Amino acid sequence: MHKLFAPLLIAFSFAFAGQETRREAVHPANPAGDARPNSDQVPDVTVFASHVQRIVVLRFKYNTDLLAGLVKTVKEQKIRNAVILSAIGSVRNYQVHQVGNREFPPKDVFVKDATAPADKTSMGFRCPSLCRI
């Protein structure tokens, strides 16, 4: 019985040792405007054409900070507008932003774990927010 108990105790202690935190925030920019119904004057779909001027491929070496590497590259390459089309790999820890509701104003949810590794099977976002850093 004691031989079985010790490994289970160790396994459970590792399972609960994570430092995941979850923070939610609501930042209504315009509460009155957010509550308005959709306008019939605005089409359901809008199409924007664009021409790709250049493609930048990044490869991060082991133990490199992902965000710091992106910020450094954006500055060095003088990137003003960009879209990350794809990313794959593993990270040693993470902080993820997600939208926590389906109404306006949007609720920002931040999940962070400084001790847990994670696989990055997909990543994509617009760069204007990163380009202002």
C-alpha positions as CSV (number, residue, x, y, z in Angstrom):
1,M,0.0,0.0,0.0
2,H,2.8,2.5,0.9
3,K,4.6,1.7,-2.3
4,L,1.6,2.8,-4.3
5,F,0.8,5.9,-2.1
6,A,4.2,7.6,-2.5
7,P,4.2,7.8,-6.3
8,L,0.6,9.0,-6.3
9,L,1.4,11.7,-3.8
10,I,4.3,12.8,-5.9
11,A,2.2,12.8,-9.1
12,F,-0.5,14.9,-7.4
13,S,2.0,17.4,-6.0
14,F,3.3,18.0,-9.5
15,A,-0.2,18.3,-10.9
16,F,-1.1,21.1,-8.5
17,A,2.3,22.8,-8.5
18,G,1.5,24.9,-11.6
19,Q,1.4,28.7,-11.2
20,E,-1.4,29.3,-13.7
21,T,-3.2,32.6,-13.1
22,R,-6.3,33.9,-14.8
23,R,-7.2,37.6,-14.9
24,E,-10.3,39.1,-16.5
25,A,-10.8,42.8,-17.3
26,V,-13.5,44.7,-19.1
27,H,-12.5,48.0,-20.7
28,P,-15.6,49.6,-22.2
29,A,-14.4,52.2,-24.6
30,N,-17.8,53.5,-25.5
31,P,-20.6,51.8,-23.5
32,A,-23.4,53.7,-25.3
33,G,-22.0,53.0,-28.7
34,D,-21.3,49.3,-27.9
35,A,-25.0,48.8,-26.9
36,R,-26.3,50.1,-30.3
37,P,-27.7,47.5,-32.8
38,N,-25.9,46.9,-36.0
39,S,-26.5,49.4,-38.8
40,D,-28.3,48.4,-42.0
41,Q,-25.9,50.8,-43.8
42,V,-22.9,48.6,-43.1
43,P,-22.5,45.5,-45.3
44,D,-22.2,42.0,-43.7
45,V,-18.9,41.4,-45.4
46,T,-16.2,43.9,-46.5
47,V,-13.3,42.8,-48.8
48,F,-9.9,44.5,-48.8
49,A,-7.3,43.7,-51.4
50,S,-3.6,43.8,-50.5
51,H,-0.3,43.2,-52.1
52,V,2.4,41.3,-50.2
53,Q,5.6,43.4,-50.3
54,R,7.8,41.0,-48.3
55,I,7.8,37.9,-46.3
56,V,10.0,37.6,-43.1
57,V,10.7,34.1,-41.7
58,L,11.8,33.9,-38.1
59,R,13.4,30.9,-36.4
60,F,14.0,31.2,-32.7
61,K,16.8,29.2,-31.0
62,Y,16.3,27.2,-27.9
63,N,15.5,29.3,-24.8
64,T,14.8,32.5,-26.7
65,D,11.9,34.7,-25.4
66,L,9.2,34.7,-28.1
67,L,7.8,38.1,-27.4
68,A,11.2,39.8,-26.9
69,G,12.4,38.2,-30.2
70,L,9.3,39.4,-32.1
71,V,9.6,42.9,-30.7
72,K,13.4,43.0,-31.6
73,T,12.8,41.8,-35.1
74,V,9.9,44.2,-35.7
75,K,12.2,47.1,-34.7
76,E,15.3,45.8,-36.7
77,Q,13.3,45.1,-39.8
78,K,11.3,48.4,-39.5
79,I,8.0,46.5,-39.8
80,R,5.0,48.8,-39.5
81,N,2.2,46.5,-40.4
82,A,2.2,42.7,-40.5
83,V,0.3,39.5,-40.0
84,I,1.7,36.4,-38.5
85,L,0.5,33.6,-40.8
86,S,1.8,30.6,-39.0
87,A,3.9,29.4,-36.1
88,I,4.7,26.0,-34.6
89,G,6.9,24.8,-31.8
90,S,7.0,24.5,-28.0
91,V,7.4,27.1,-25.3
92,R,8.7,26.8,-21.8
93,N,5.9,29.0,-20.3
94,Y,3.1,31.1,-21.6
95,Q,0.7,34.0,-21.3
96,V,-2.4,33.9,-23.5
97,H,-5.0,36.6,-24.2
98,Q,-8.5,35.5,-25.2
99,V,-11.9,37.2,-25.5
100,G,-14.1,36.0,-22.6
101,N,-17.6,36.9,-23.9
102,R,-19.7,37.4,-27.0
103,E,-21.1,40.8,-26.3
104,F,-19.7,44.4,-26.2
105,P,-17.7,45.5,-24.4
106,P,-15.4,42.5,-24.8
107,K,-14.0,40.9,-21.7
108,D,-10.3,40.4,-21.9
109,V,-9.1,37.1,-20.3
110,F,-5.4,36.6,-19.6
111,V,-4.1,33.1,-18.7
112,K,-0.5,32.9,-17.6
113,D,1.6,30.0,-16.3
114,A,5.3,30.8,-15.7
115,T,6.2,27.1,-15.0
116,A,4.2,25.1,-17.5
117,P,5.5,24.2,-21.0
118,A,3.1,24.2,-23.9
119,D,3.0,23.2,-27.6
120,K,2.4,26.0,-30.1
121,T,0.5,24.4,-32.8
122,S,-0.8,27.6,-34.4
123,M,-0.3,31.3,-33.9
124,G,-1.7,34.2,-35.8
125,F,-2.3,37.9,-35.1
126,R,-2.1,41.3,-36.6
127,C,1.1,43.3,-35.9
128,P,-0.1,46.9,-35.3
129,S,-0.3,46.3,-31.5
130,L,3.2,44.6,-31.6
131,C,4.6,47.3,-33.9
132,R,3.7,50.0,-31.3
133,I,5.8,48.4,-28.6
